[in-house]
């Protein structure tokens, strides 16, 4: 895992604006690509099959919802960044206490 250690060290050694831009980009990428599949898996385990088809149908509906400006789809995209921001704020508050 030497490549992982080097990538982590390079990520943390970036100047603050680049670090924040990379964090935003990675969080949005997770929101766009990973979150819909996790939603699909959770729905399949609890609610059975997706009504419109499989996982690719969910991705199609998800991206269609993004272009139609559905708030639920945009919440899924922004969710990882908002969660990461809340964790960072809580860590900051706990350090001050």
ABEGO torsion letter per residue (X at the ends): XAAAAAAAAAAAABBAAAAAAAAAAAAAAAAAAAAAAAAAAAAAAAAEBBAAEBAAAAAAAAAAAAAAGBAAAAAAAAAAAAAAAAAAAAAAAAAAX
